[in-house]
Amino acid sequence: MSWTPTAPLRAAGNLFSFAVDVALALPRRPFQWRELIRQAWFLASVTIVPTALVAIPFGAVIALQVGGLIKQFGAQSFAGAAMVLAVLREAAPIATALLIAGAGGSAICADLGSRKIRDEVDAMLVLGIDPVHRLVVPRVLAAMAVAVLLNGLVSVVGVLGGYVFNVVLQDGTPGAYLASFTALAQLPDLWAGEIKALVFGLIAGIVAAYKGLNAGGGPKGVGDAVNQSVVLTFMLLFLANFIMQAIYFQVVPPKGA
């Protein structure tokens, strides 16, 4: 199919329509609990180790950058507070988004795409089984649940990694690092990070499922669909992150030192 100026708008409309179909299929019964648990376990197995490994350098880089910056202002006692803010608000959700889209989303897209080219999806339609309800809804919910858990893992590992690097490499004081946690950070920061992760998992699951169910052209088409799903998911995730962060700053007032 040749490219037309309206092709991006048509693709965006099809994706939005697919998201609406997923939302409408969510309350339908019977719910596929076994498929949900299986997909959640699969997504966790392919993302938890890379996420833990990515969280360590994330925390280290933030600790080095933030520690060096506040040291210039003579505010070393606020290293823990700055670290917690950076990890909870940005680093943890972004790391979660990269892993859930790059590892989890690509696995979802490849699985559904392979089913599509083997005509399994068409066979389900012939039998009167809705592929969105049977295959997509459990995968989207699993991606959301795993994203929330991964965000918590990255937050913990990132803060601990920042503590080690701040104390060992920057001669920080352990007591001051721990005591300053609540100086600038507040509970809504944690909830904001978890909500971000939930939305990121939703976006990654829907985009991956949409691209997988619309794959065509054999194995090459599945590979192209996986590549497109990862790129599109990254774009939407960073856009959603900007919007949610802007709303957060308008709704939740910053905490004074």
N, C-alpha and C positions, 0 to 999 in steps of 0.2 A: 504494500500500500504506500503510495507516494505521500510525502509530507505536505500538509496544508497549514495555513496560518491558524486555523481553528483546532488543529490537532491537540495542542496542549490543553485547551479549554475542554475539549471532549474527553481527554484522558483524566483531567481533574474531576469532571462530572461523573465519569464512570467509577472512579475511586470513591467519591463521596456516596454514590448510589450503593456501592458495595458495602461501605461502612454502615449505611442505614439498614441494609439487609441483615448484616451481622447483629445490629442492635435489636431488630425485630425478631430475629431467631433466638436471641438470648433467653427470653422467658418461656420458650416452648418446652414442652415435656414429651417424652422422657429426656432428662438431662444426661449427657454422656460423662458420668463421674469417672468411670474407669479410664476413658480416653484422656480426661483432664489430668488425672494423677499420672498416667503414663507419659504424657507430653511434658508435664511439669518436671518429672524426674529426668526426662531426656534433656530438656533445656538446661536444667541445673547441672547435669553431668558434663555438658559441653561448654559451660560458661563459668563455673565456679572457680576452677583452677586458673584460667587466664585472668579472671577478674581479680583474684587475690594477688597474682603476680603483677598486674598492672597497677593495683592500688599502692604497692610499696613505692615504686618510683614516683607516682603522683604525689604521695605524701612527702617524699624526700625533696622533690623539686619545689613544692610549695613551701616547705620548711626553710629551704635555703634562700628562696627569693624573699619570702615574707620576713624571715629572720634578718637577712641583710638589710632590708628596707627599714624596718623599725629600729634596727641598731643605729642607723644614721640619725634617727630622731631621738635617740636615747630612751626608747620605750621598750627595752628588752623584756620587761615584766609582763607585757601584753602579748608575748609571742604565742602563748596557748590560746588566747581569745581569738587572735587573728587567724591562727591555724584552724581552729574549729569552724570559724565562719567560712573560710575558703573551702574547706572540705565539705561541710554540710550543704552549703548553698550551691556550689558549682562543681567542684572536683568529683564528688561521689556521683551525682546525677549524670555528669558528662561521661565518666568512665563506664557507668552502667549502660548509658545509651549506646556507646560504641560497642560494647560487648554483646548486648542483647540484640542489636541490629546486625553486627558483623558475624557473630557466631550463631546465635539463636535464630535470627530472622532468615539468614541464608539457609539454615537447616530446614526451617519450615517451608521456605519457597522451593527448595530442591525436592523435598518429600512430596508436596502437592503437585509440583510440576511433573515429576516422574509418574505420579498417578494419572495426571491429565494425558500425557502422551501414550500411556498404556491403555487408555480408554476406560479406566476404572471409574472416573467421574461420570462419564456418559452412561456407563452401566448402572451406576447408582440412580441417575435420573430416570432411566428406563424402569427401574424397580420401584420408583416412587419415593426414593430417599433423597432428602435435601442435603447436598454436599456442604452447604454453609452451616446448617444445624449440626450435621454429623461430624464434619472435619474441621471447620474453621473456628466455630465458637470455642471448643475446648482448647485449641491452640492459642487463640487470642487471650483467653483467661489465664492460661498457663504462662504466657509471656508476661502478662501484667503481674501475676503473683511472684514469679521468679525475679522480675525487675525490682520489685520492692525489697525482696530478701537480699539481692545483690547490692542494692544501694546501702542497706544496713551493714553488709560485710565490708564494702569499700570505705564507709565512714569510720568503722572501727579500726580497720587496718591502716587507713590513711592517717588518722589521729595518732595511733601508736607509732607509725613510722616517722611522723613529724616529731613526736616526742624524742625518739631515739636520736634522730639527726640533730635536733636542736640542742639536746643535752651533750651529746658526744662531740659533734663537729663545731658547734657554735658556742660552747661553754655556757650554755643556759643552765638555769637553776631548776631542778625538778619540781621543787615546791612552788616556785613562781609560775611555772608552766601549768601545773595542775590547778593552782588557785585562781588563775586568770580565766578559766574556762567560761565562767558565768559573767565575766566583766562586760563583754559585748554580745555574746551569743545568748539566745533565748529559745524557748521550746518551739515557737513557730518556725524557727529556722530548720529544725529537724522535720517537722511536718511538711514544710515546703519542699524539702528534698525528697521525702517519700511520695508526695503527690506528683512531683516531677517524674520520678521513676515510674509511677503508675501510668501516667500519660505516655511516657516514652515506650513502655511495654505495649500499650494499646496501639500506638502508631506503628511500631515495628511489626506487631502481629498482623494488623490489618493489611499493611502494605505488602508484607511477605506472602500472605495468603492470596491477596488479589493478583499479584504477579505470578504466583505458582499456578493458580487455577486458570490463568489466561495464557499460559505458556503454550508454545506450538513450534513445530518444525523439528521435532526429534530432540535428541540429547543436546545439540547445539542451542536449540531454542530454550531449553531448561537452563543451560549455563548463562545465556543472555538474560533470562528473566531473573536469575539470582543476582547477577551484576547490577541490573537496573533496580532491583528492590533495595539493595544495600545503598546505592547512591541516592535514590529517592528518599529512603528512610533517614539518612544522615541530614539531607536538606531540610526535611520536615521537622526533625528533632531539634536542630539548632534554631529554626524559626519558632517552634513551640517553646523552647527554653528562653528565648528572648522575650516572648510575649508574657510568659508566666512570671519571669523575673521582674518585668516592668510592672505587672499587676501587683506583685508581692510588695514592692517598695511603696506603692501607693496605698495599700491596705494595711500593712503592718509597719508601724513607726519604728525606726532604729532605736536600739537601746543605748543609752548614754553610759560612758565609762564611769 
